Amino acid sequence: MHLQLAERRREPFHAVLERVRQRGEVTSTTDVELAVNLLPGPAFYRRVVAHYPFPRAHSGAIVDHVLAVITH
């Protein structure tokens, strides 16, 4: 049950990144699975592990950073 829920939550990230890869906006060797893990990781750490609030501005910054890495 938990695995199915996690996969449903990850699917939108995976679908978008796969389309981006198919359009050639990132290299064909881009590890989509790794990128999917990188996107929610900082929010999870900040809220669940460190118990800090997660400012909205961090979401955009995280996406920008991940995209900067996978587009080069």
DSSP file (Angstrom, degrees, kcal/mol; ACC not computed):
  #  RESIDUE AA STRUCTURE BP1 BP2  ACC     N-H-->O    O-->H-N    N-H-->O    O-->H-N    TCO  KAPPA ALPHA  PHI   PSI    X-CA   Y-CA   Z-CA
    1    1 A M     >        0   0    0      0, 0.0     4,-2.1     0, 0.0     5,-0.2   0.000 360.0 360.0 360.0 -48.8    0.0    0.0    0.0
    2    2 A H  H  >  +     0   0    0      1,-0.2     4,-2.6     2,-0.2     5,-0.2   0.907 360.0  51.5 -63.2 -42.5    2.7    2.5    1.0
    3    3 A L  H  > S+     0   0    0      1,-0.2     4,-2.4     2,-0.2    -1,-0.2   0.901 109.4  50.3 -61.8 -41.4    4.8    1.7   -2.1
    4    4 A Q  H  > S+     0   0    0      2,-0.2     4,-2.1     1,-0.2    -1,-0.2   0.902 111.1  48.8 -64.3 -40.9    1.8    2.2   -4.4
    5    5 A L  H  X S+     0   0    0     -4,-2.1     4,-1.9     2,-0.2    -2,-0.2   0.923 111.4  49.6 -63.9 -44.6    1.0    5.6   -2.8
    6    6 A A  H  X S+     0   0    0     -4,-2.6     4,-1.8     1,-0.2    -2,-0.2   0.908 110.4  50.4 -61.4 -42.4    4.7    6.7   -3.1
    7    7 A E  H  X S+     0   0    0     -4,-2.4     4,-1.8     1,-0.2    -1,-0.2   0.887 107.9  52.5 -65.4 -38.8    4.7    5.7   -6.8
    8    8 A R  H  < S+     0   0    0     -4,-2.1    -1,-0.2     1,-0.2    -2,-0.2   0.877 111.2  47.8 -63.6 -36.3    1.5    7.6   -7.5
    9    9 A R  H  < S+     0   0    0     -4,-1.9     4,-0.4     1,-0.2    -1,-0.2   0.829 114.5  45.9 -72.5 -32.0    3.1   10.7   -5.9
   10   10 A R  H  X S+     0   0    0     -4,-1.8     4,-2.3     1,-0.2     3,-0.4   0.737  92.5  82.0 -81.9 -24.3    6.3   10.2   -7.9
   11   11 A E  H  X S+     0   0    0     -4,-1.8     4,-3.0     1,-0.2     5,-0.2   0.863  86.9  53.0 -55.9 -44.5    4.6    9.6  -11.3
   12   12 A P  H  > S+     0   0    0      0, 0.0     4,-2.2     0, 0.0    -1,-0.2   0.919 111.7  46.9 -59.7 -41.1    4.0   13.3  -12.2
   13   13 A F  H  > S+     0   0    0     -4,-0.4     4,-2.5    -3,-0.4     5,-0.2   0.945 114.4  47.7 -60.6 -47.7    7.7   14.1  -11.7
   14   14 A H  H  X S+     0   0    0     -4,-2.3     4,-2.3     1,-0.2    -1,-0.2   0.908 111.1  50.1 -62.0 -44.2    8.7   11.1  -13.7
   15   15 A A  H  X S+     0   0    0     -4,-3.0     4,-2.2     2,-0.2    -1,-0.2   0.918 112.2  46.7 -63.4 -44.8    6.3   11.8  -16.5
   16   16 A V  H  X S+     0   0    0     -4,-2.2     4,-2.3    -5,-0.2    -2,-0.2   0.940 114.5  46.3 -63.8 -47.3    7.5   15.4  -16.9
   17   17 A L  H  X S+     0   0    0     -4,-2.5     4,-2.2     1,-0.2    -1,-0.2   0.856 110.9  52.6 -66.7 -34.0   11.2   14.6  -16.8
   18   18 A E  H  X S+     0   0    0     -4,-2.3     4,-2.5    -5,-0.2    -1,-0.2   0.914 109.8  48.6 -67.3 -41.6   10.7   11.7  -19.2
   19   19 A R  H  X S+     0   0    0     -4,-2.2     4,-1.9     2,-0.2    -2,-0.2   0.908 110.5  51.6 -62.8 -41.2    9.0   14.1  -21.7
   20   20 A V  H  <>S+     0   0    0     -4,-2.3     5,-2.1     1,-0.2     6,-0.7   0.907 111.0  48.1 -61.2 -42.3   11.8   16.6  -21.3
   21   21 A R  H ><5S+     0   0    0     -4,-2.2     3,-1.3     1,-0.2    -2,-0.2   0.911 109.6  52.1 -65.6 -42.3   14.4   14.0  -22.0
   22   22 A Q  H 3<5S+     0   0    0     -4,-2.5    -1,-0.2     1,-0.3    -2,-0.2   0.823 106.8  53.8 -64.8 -31.1   12.5   12.8  -25.1
   23   23 A R  T 3<5S-     0   0    0     -4,-1.9    -1,-0.3    -5,-0.2    -2,-0.2   0.538 116.9-115.8 -79.5  -5.7   12.4   16.3  -26.4
   24   24 A G  T < 5S+     0   0    0     -3,-1.3    -3,-0.2    -4,-0.4    -2,-0.1   0.629  79.3 127.6  82.9  13.3   16.1   16.5  -26.0
   25   25 A E  S   <S+     0   0    0     -5,-2.1     2,-0.3    -6,-0.2    -4,-0.2   0.690  79.9  28.1 -77.4 -17.6   16.0   19.3  -23.4
   26   26 A V  S    S-     0   0    0     -6,-0.7    45,-0.2    -5,-0.2    -2,-0.1  -0.923 107.4 -82.1-131.6 161.9   18.2   17.1  -21.2
   27   27 A T    >   -     0   0    0     43,-0.8     3,-1.8    -2,-0.3    -2,-0.1  -0.205  33.5-119.8 -64.2 154.4   20.7   14.5  -22.3
   28   28 A S  T 3  S+     0   0    0      1,-0.3    -1,-0.1    -4,-0.1    -7,-0.0   0.695 114.4  59.5 -66.9 -17.3   19.6   11.0  -23.2
   29   29 A T  T 3  S+     0   0    0      2,-0.1    -1,-0.3    -8,-0.0    -2,-0.1   0.407  74.7 130.2 -91.2   2.4   21.8    9.7  -20.4
   30   30 A T    <   -     0   0    0     -3,-1.8     2,-1.3     1,-0.1     3,-0.1  -0.353  62.8-129.3 -58.0 130.1   19.9   11.8  -17.7
   31   31 A D     >  -     0   0    0      1,-0.2     4,-2.3     2,-0.1     5,-0.2  -0.694  26.7-176.0 -83.5  93.6   19.0    9.5  -14.8
   32   32 A V  H  > S+     0   0    0     -2,-1.3     4,-2.6     1,-0.2    -1,-0.2   0.879  80.8  56.0 -60.7 -39.7   15.3   10.4  -14.6
   33   33 A E  H  > S+     0   0    0      1,-0.2     4,-1.7     2,-0.2    -1,-0.2   0.916 108.5  47.3 -60.8 -43.5   14.9    8.2  -11.5
   34   34 A L  H  > S+     0   0    0      2,-0.2     4,-2.1     1,-0.2    -1,-0.2   0.922 111.3  50.9 -63.8 -43.8   17.7   10.1   -9.7
   35   35 A A  H  X S+     0   0    0     -4,-2.3     4,-1.8     1,-0.2    -2,-0.2   0.895 107.4  53.7 -61.2 -39.9   16.2   13.5  -10.7
   36   36 A V  H  < S+     0   0    0     -4,-2.6    -1,-0.2     1,-0.2    -2,-0.2   0.874 110.8  47.2 -61.8 -37.2   12.8   12.3   -9.3
   37   37 A N  H  X S+     0   0    0     -4,-1.7     4,-1.0    -5,-0.2    -2,-0.2   0.850 109.2  54.4 -71.7 -34.4   14.5   11.5   -6.0
   38   38 A L  H  < S+     0   0    0     -4,-2.1    -2,-0.2     1,-0.2    -1,-0.2   0.842  98.9  62.8 -69.8 -33.8   16.3   14.8   -5.9
   39   39 A L  T  < S+     0   0    0     -4,-1.8     4,-0.4     1,-0.2    -1,-0.2   0.947 114.1  26.8 -63.8 -52.7   13.3   17.0   -6.3
   40   40 A P  T  > S+     0   0    0      0, 0.0     4,-2.5     0, 0.0     5,-0.2   0.635 101.4  89.0 -85.4 -10.4   11.3   16.1   -3.1
   41   41 A G  H  X S+     0   0    0     -4,-1.0     4,-2.7     1,-0.2     5,-0.2   0.903  86.2  47.2 -54.6 -50.2   14.4   15.2   -1.1
   42   42 A P  H  > S+     0   0    0      0, 0.0     4,-2.7     0, 0.0    -1,-0.2   0.889 113.0  49.4 -62.6 -37.9   15.2   18.6    0.3
   43   43 A A  H  > S+     0   0    0     -4,-0.4     4,-2.6     2,-0.2     5,-0.3   0.930 112.0  48.7 -65.3 -43.9   11.6   19.2    1.4
   44   44 A F  H  X>S+     0   0    0     -4,-2.5     4,-2.8     2,-0.2     5,-1.0   0.940 113.7  46.4 -60.0 -47.7   11.4   15.8    3.1
   45   45 A Y  I  X>S+     0   0    0     -4,-2.7     5,-2.8    -5,-0.2     4,-0.9   0.950 113.9  47.6 -60.0 -49.4   14.6   16.4    4.9
   46   46 A R  I  <5S+     0   0    0     -4,-2.7     6,-3.2    -5,-0.2    -1,-0.2   0.911 123.2  31.6 -61.7 -43.9   13.7   19.9    6.0
   47   47 A R  I  <5S+     0   0    0     -4,-2.6    -2,-0.2     4,-0.2    -3,-0.2   0.924 130.4  28.9 -81.8 -45.7   10.2   19.0    7.3
   48   48 A V  I  <5S+     0   0    0     -4,-2.8    -3,-0.2    -5,-0.3    -2,-0.1   0.893 130.8  28.2 -88.2 -42.3   10.6   15.4    8.5
   49   49 A V  I  <<S+     0   0    0     -5,-1.0    -3,-0.2    -4,-0.9    -4,-0.1   0.943 133.2  27.2 -86.7 -52.6   14.2   15.1    9.6
   50   50 A A  S   <S-     0   0    0     -5,-2.8    -3,-0.2    -6,-0.2    -4,-0.2   0.657  91.7-137.0 -87.8 -15.9   15.2   18.7   10.7
   51   51 A H        +     0   0    0     -6,-0.4    -4,-0.2     1,-0.2    -5,-0.1   0.849  54.2 140.5  60.8  37.2   11.6   19.8   11.6
   52   52 A Y        -     0   0    0     -6,-3.2    -1,-0.2    -7,-0.2    -2,-0.1  -0.742  58.6-101.0-101.7 155.1   12.1   23.2    9.9
   53   53 A P        -     0   0    0      0, 0.0    -1,-0.1     0, 0.0    -3,-0.0  -0.354  30.2-129.3 -67.7 159.5    9.4   25.0    7.9
   54   54 A F        -     0   0    0     -2,-0.0     5,-0.1    -7,-0.0   -11,-0.0  -0.878  20.7-144.5-114.6  98.9    9.7   24.7    4.2
   55   55 A P    >>  -     0   0    0      0, 0.0     3,-1.5     0, 0.0     4,-0.5  -0.319  16.5-124.9 -63.2 142.8    9.4   28.2    2.6
   56   56 A R  H >> S+     0   0    0      1,-0.3     3,-1.2     2,-0.2     4,-0.8   0.838 107.9  64.9 -56.5 -35.6    7.6   28.3   -0.8
   57   57 A A  H 3> S+     0   0    0      1,-0.3     4,-1.6     2,-0.2    -1,-0.3   0.769  90.4  66.6 -62.0 -25.1   10.6   30.0   -2.4
   58   58 A H  H <> S+     0   0    0     -3,-1.5     4,-2.6     1,-0.2    -1,-0.3   0.836  90.8  63.1 -65.9 -31.4   12.7   26.8   -1.8
   59   59 A S  H <X S+     0   0    0     -3,-1.2     4,-2.3    -4,-0.5    -1,-0.2   0.951 106.3  42.4 -59.3 -50.5   10.5   24.9   -4.2
   60   60 A G  H  X S+     0   0    0     -4,-0.8     4,-2.7     1,-0.2    -1,-0.2   0.893 113.7  52.3 -62.9 -40.2   11.5   27.0   -7.2
   61   61 A A  H  X S+     0   0    0     -4,-1.6     4,-2.3     2,-0.2    -1,-0.2   0.893 109.3  49.8 -64.3 -39.6   15.1   27.1   -6.1
   62   62 A I  H  X S+     0   0    0     -4,-2.6     4,-2.6     2,-0.2     5,-0.2   0.940 112.0  47.2 -64.6 -47.2   15.3   23.3   -5.9
   63   63 A V  H  X S+     0   0    0     -4,-2.3     4,-2.8    -5,-0.2     5,-0.2   0.929 112.0  51.3 -60.2 -44.9   13.7   22.8   -9.3
   64   64 A D  H  X S+     0   0    0     -4,-2.7     4,-2.2     1,-0.2    -1,-0.2   0.911 111.7  47.1 -58.5 -43.8   16.2   25.4  -10.7
   65   65 A H  H  X S+     0   0    0     -4,-2.3     4,-1.8     2,-0.2    -2,-0.2   0.922 113.1  47.1 -65.7 -45.2   19.1   23.6   -9.2
   66   66 A V  H  X S+     0   0    0     -4,-2.6     4,-2.4     1,-0.2     5,-0.2   0.933 113.9  48.5 -63.5 -44.7   18.1   20.2  -10.4
   67   67 A L  H  X S+     0   0    0     -4,-2.8     4,-1.6    -5,-0.2    -1,-0.2   0.881 107.4  55.7 -62.6 -38.3   17.4   21.5  -13.9
   68   68 A A  H  < S+     0   0    0     -4,-2.2     4,-0.3    -5,-0.2    -1,-0.2   0.887 111.5  44.7 -61.6 -37.2   20.8   23.2  -14.0
   69   69 A V  H >< S+     0   0    0     -4,-1.8     3,-0.8     1,-0.2    -2,-0.2   0.921 116.4  42.9 -73.9 -43.5   22.5   19.9  -13.2
   70   70 A I  H 3< S+     0   0    0     -4,-2.4   -43,-0.8     1,-0.2    -1,-0.2   0.612 109.6  57.4 -83.9  -9.3   20.6   17.7  -15.6
   71   71 A T  T 3<        0   0    0     -4,-1.6    -1,-0.2    -5,-0.2    -2,-0.2   0.451 360.0 360.0 -97.4   0.0   20.6   20.2  -18.6
   72   72 A H    <         0   0    0     -3,-0.8    -1,-0.2    -4,-0.3    -2,-0.2   0.411 360.0 360.0-108.6 360.0   24.4   20.5  -18.7
